[in-house]
Structures are given as C-alpha cells and as structure tokens.
Amino acid sequence: MALIRGIHCLAHGDKGEARKIAKDIRQHQRLLVGENSWGSAGAYAWYAEELPPYVREWPQVLFAIDDQRVVLLSVPFPGGRLRRYFRIPGRIGEYVSITVLGFAHLD
C-alpha cells in the first residue's frame, strides 16, 4: 500500500458551486461519482504533479488515497507529453472515500 496525492477539480470551475461541494467533501471525506464521467464510472482526479495548466486556477481538493484503489490513466497533450490521472471506481450517484489534505481556489 502506498498513498498517492490527487487533485479533483470542483464544479467545472464554478466557485459558488464548488464552495457548496467542498463543505460535503470536508465533512465526509468523500467524492461523488457523477454522471459526467469521462469513461467508466468513478471519481476522476489528476496526480498532484500532473495538473494541466488550463485547470490550475479552478477550485480543487487535494487528497490522499491508497494506490490500490485507483485505476491509472493517461492522456496525450500537445507536444507529445502524457499527463497521468486516475479513476476511483464507483457507481454513479454513490461516493468514494478519500483523505482530504486541503482545498484551493474556493475564493
């Protein structure tokens, strides 16, 4: 077991909505598996060191999770660089547990 750090961007950048979501995340240490999943059902997050520039100012939660609970993924970016992200498998409408480390860009 190894802990990894992930960043989940909140509410597609909508700070008002992100503040509401952050209250639930902070209180319950969880992420909702939403309907707008990129692929299979799960909560998606970037590895902390792989966050793309275009979402760096979005509201986000930094968290830790056991690497055995995630599915590793990657996506090519311009210039040929692969950025790594992961999926925490779950059912749409249910929650997956995380350990919150902090929040950014909620104000």
N, C-alpha and C positions, 0 to 999 in steps of 0.2 A: 504494500500500500504506500502510495506517495501522494501527497497533496499537490494539486496544481492550482494556480490562480487564474480566474476567468473574469471577463468583463461582459456583462449583459447590458446592452443599450435599452433604455426605457422609453416606451411610448413613441417610438419613431421620432424622437427629438422634441416632443411636445412637453415643455417643462411643467405646465399646470397639471396635466395628466400624470406625468412622472412623479410629482410630489405625492399624489394620492397613492400610486402604486408603491412608492418607496415606504410608506407607512406600513403597509401589509408585509412587505419584504422584511423590513426591520423587525417588526413584531413577531413574525412567524418563521423567519429564516427559510424562505421558500420562493420559488419562481413558478408562475403559472404557465402551463403548457397551452399556448394559444392556438388559434385556428389559422394564423398566418405563417405557419411553419414553412421553411424553405424546401424541405424534403419530407422525411419521416417525422412522425410526431415526437416532440420533445422540446425542451427549452434550449435555445442556441446561445452560445457565448464565444467571444474571441479569447484566445490566450492573451493574457495581460500584455505581453510584449509584442503582440501581432495586431493590435487595434489599428485599423486603417485610418488615414488622415481625415477622410470625409466624415467620420463619426466621432472624432476625438472631443468635440465640444458638446455632444449630445449628453443628456442626463444618463447616468450609468451607475451600476452597482458593481463593486469589486468584491469577489468572493473566493472562497477556497472550497475544493471538492476532491474527493478521493478519485484518482485517475482510473480506477477500475470501474467507476460508474459512468464513464463518458465514452462516446464514440468519436474517434478522431476524424477530422475532415480537413480539407484544404481547398482553396480557390485561387486560380491564377489571377494576378494583377498585371497591369501594363508594365512592360519591361521584363516580363517573364518571372517575376518574383511570386512565389507561392506564399499565401498567408494562411496560417493554421487557425482553425476554430474547432469547436466541438458541440456535440449534441448530448444533452442529458435526457435519455429516453423516458417517455411518459405518455399517458393518454391525454388527448385534448380535453381541456376543462379541469384536469387534475393538477396537482402541484408536485414539484420535485424539491427535495430538501437541499439547502446549501448552508455554508457558514459565511455570514456577511462580514466583510473586512472594512467596508466603507462605501460612501457614495460620492459622486462628483457631478458638478454642473446642474444642481437642482435649483439654483437661484438665477 
